[in-house]
């Protein structure tokens, strides 16, 4: 039985991921802004941590809550937003800060998107605080995919992957999304728990349990280092 944190567990893919892990007998740490929306998961044995990932101090609080529960086997960085000024704080800054502060697990999974290929590999002028909207969803997912690659390089003993779940009909994806919701969560749950050799690799970009090529800049070491430097500067917390 693995102990796994799933951020953004109140709805959508995060909720489906947490439910699938619980059904398979794993111990889930469910995260949301409102504990009341996680009561049913808690009733099934999940631990609950709360905090708004758009806020730096609340994100630090989430990390502290998680660390008090004990060491995790895996973290699935699922939480995300599609539009608005909090795209960078939620989609990039929070995963970075949680990665830096939560006691290092054996596996880290970051929910990316096929839209990351249309993102801009540009750091100048970004407002990490979210006061001004300075990045698109595609930009944020390219930065998140780059973060995953950077962590994989910095922490070679950890199995680190980015996952594209597909465009599926969740609240964020919209009712008209063409993807199959049944295929949107198995890759991240497999990477978080499986003992198969493929799952015990690192620095992968996955879609429906198949490795795909990612945006070439995600693998660029200079871009990775500049991203880590920018996030460390904004948060005041360097990645070990």
C-alpha positions in Angstrom: 0.0 0.0 0.0 1.5 3.3 -1.1 0.9 6.7 0.6 0.1 9.3 -2.1 -0.7 13.0 -2.1 -3.1 14.1 -4.8 -3.4 17.9 -5.1 -6.8 19.3 -6.3 -8.8 16.3 -5.1 -12.2 18.0 -4.7 -13.3 17.5 -8.4 -12.3 16.5 -11.9 -9.2 14.4 -12.5 -7.9 14.8 -9.0 -11.1 13.4 -7.5 -11.1 10.5 -9.9 -7.4 9.8 -9.2 -7.9 9.8 -5.5 -11.0 7.5 -5.8 -9.1 5.1 -8.0 -6.2 4.9 -5.6 -8.5 4.3 -2.6 -10.3 1.6 -4.5 -6.9 -0.1 -5.1 -6.2 -0.1 -1.4 -3.7 2.8 -1.3 -3.5 5.4 1.4 -4.5 8.8 -0.1 -3.7 12.3 1.2 -6.4 14.4 -0.5 -5.9 18.1 -0.9 -8.5 20.9 -1.5 -9.2 24.4 -0.5 -12.3 23.3 1.4 -12.1 20.3 3.7 -15.9 19.8 3.6 -15.7 18.9 -0.1 -13.4 16.0 0.8 -15.6 14.5 3.6 -16.5 11.5 1.6 -12.9 10.7 0.8 -12.0 11.1 4.5 -14.8 8.7 5.3 -13.1 6.1 3.1 -9.8 6.5 5.0 -8.1 9.4 3.2 -6.2 12.1 5.1 -7.2 15.6 4.2 -4.9 18.7 3.9 -6.3 22.1 2.9 -5.0 25.3 1.4 -5.3 27.6 -1.5 -2.4 26.9 -3.9 -2.7 30.4 -5.4 -1.3 31.7 -2.1 2.3 31.2 -1.2 1.8 31.0 2.6 -1.2 28.7 2.3 0.9 26.4 0.0 3.6 26.4 2.6 0.9 25.4 5.1 -0.2 22.5 2.8 3.4 21.3 2.8 3.6 21.5 6.6 0.4 19.5 7.0 1.6 16.8 4.6 5.0 16.5 6.4 3.2 16.1 9.8 1.4 13.1 8.4 4.7 11.3 7.6 6.7 10.4 4.5 4.9 9.9 1.3 5.6 7.3 -1.4 4.4 9.6 -4.2 3.0 13.0 -5.0 0.6 13.6 -7.9 0.6 17.3 -8.7 -2.8 17.4 -10.3 -4.2 20.9 -9.2 -4.5 23.4 -12.0 -6.5 26.2 -13.5 -7.2 27.0 -17.1 -7.5 30.8 -17.2 -7.0 34.0 -15.1 -4.2 35.6 -13.2 -3.6 32.5 -10.9 -2.5 30.3 -13.9 1.2 30.7 -12.9 0.8 30.5 -9.1 -1.4 27.4 -9.2 0.1 25.6 -12.2 3.8 26.3 -11.7 4.7 28.0 -8.4 2.7 25.7 -6.1 4.1 22.5 -7.6 7.6 23.9 -7.3 7.1 25.0 -3.7 5.5 21.7 -2.7 8.3 19.8 -4.4 10.9 21.9 -2.5 9.1 21.6 0.9 7.5 18.2 1.1 9.8 15.5 2.4 11.2 13.9 -0.8 9.0 10.9 -1.9 10.2 8.1 -4.2 7.9 9.3 -7.1 6.7 12.6 -8.4 4.1 13.0 -11.1 3.2 16.4 -12.7 0.0 16.8 -14.7 0.9 18.5 -17.9 -1.1 18.9 -21.2 -0.5 18.4 -24.9 -1.1 22.2 -25.0 2.4 22.7 -23.5 3.8 22.3 -27.0 2.2 25.7 -27.9 3.7 27.4 -24.9 6.4 30.1 -25.0 9.8 29.2 -23.6 10.1 32.7 -22.1 10.7 33.8 -18.5 11.2 37.5 -18.9 8.2 39.6 -17.7 6.4 36.8 -15.9 4.4 37.8 -12.8 4.7 34.7 -10.6 2.5 36.3 -8.0 -0.5 36.3 -10.3 -1.3 40.0 -9.7 -1.1 40.5 -13.5 -2.0 37.7 -16.0 1.3 37.3 -17.9 1.1 33.7 -19.1 -1.3 31.4 -20.9 -2.4 27.9 -19.9 -0.1 26.6 -22.6 2.8 28.6 -21.2 2.2 27.3 -17.7 2.2 23.7 -18.9 5.4 24.1 -20.7 7.0 25.6 -17.6 5.5 22.7 -15.5 6.9 20.1 -17.9 10.3 21.9 -17.7 10.0 21.8 -13.9 9.5 18.0 -14.0 12.5 17.5 -16.2 14.6 19.8 -14.0 13.6 17.8 -10.9 14.3 14.5 -12.6 17.8 15.8 -13.4 18.5 17.3 -10.0 17.1 14.2 -8.1 18.1 11.2 -10.1 17.1 8.8 -7.3 13.4 9.9 -7.6 11.1 8.6 -10.4 9.8 11.9 -11.9 7.3 12.1 -14.8 5.0 14.5 -16.6 1.6 13.2 -17.8 -0.8 14.5 -20.4 -4.2 13.1 -19.4 -5.8 14.3 -22.6 -8.6 16.8 -23.2 -11.4 15.3 -21.3 -14.9 16.4 -20.2 -14.3 17.7 -16.7 -15.3 21.0 -15.3 -12.0 22.5 -16.5 -12.0 20.7 -19.9 -15.6 21.5 -20.7 -18.5 19.2 -21.5 -17.6 19.1 -25.2 -14.1 17.8 -24.7 -13.5 14.8 -27.1 -11.2 12.7 -24.8 -12.2 9.5 -23.0 -12.5 10.2 -19.2 -11.8 6.6 -18.5 -8.3 6.9 -19.9 -7.4 10.2 -18.2 -6.2 8.9 -14.8 -4.7 5.4 -15.1 -1.3 6.7 -16.3 -0.7 8.8 -13.2 -2.0 6.1 -10.8 0.3 3.5 -12.5 3.3 5.8 -12.3 2.6 6.4 -8.7 2.3 2.8 -7.6 3.5 0.2 -10.2 6.6 -1.9 -9.7 6.9 -2.5 -13.5 10.3 -1.5 -15.0 8.7 1.2 -17.2 7.1 2.9 -14.2 10.4 2.9 -12.3 12.2 5.0 -14.9 12.4 8.8 -14.7 12.1 12.0 -16.8 9.3 10.7 -19.0 6.5 12.5 -20.7 3.4 10.2 -20.9 0.1 10.0 -22.6 -2.1 7.0 -21.9 0.8 4.9 -20.7 2.9 5.7 -23.8 6.0 7.8 -23.7 5.9 10.8 -26.1 8.2 13.5 -27.1 7.8 16.8 -25.3 8.6 20.4 -26.3 12.3 20.4 -26.9 12.9 23.3 -24.5 11.6 21.3 -21.6 14.8 19.3 -21.8 17.1 22.3 -22.2 19.3 22.4 -19.1 19.9 26.2 -19.3 16.2 26.8 -19.5 15.6 24.4 -16.6 18.2 26.1 -14.5 16.8 29.6 -15.3 13.3 28.4 -14.4 14.5 27.0 -11.0 16.4 30.2 -10.3 13.3 32.3 -11.0 11.0 30.2 -8.9 13.5 30.1 -6.0 13.8 33.9 -6.2 10.0 34.4 -6.1 9.4 31.9 -3.3 12.6 32.4 -1.3 12.9 28.6 -1.3 15.6 27.0 -3.4 15.2 23.4 -4.6 17.7 21.3 -2.7 
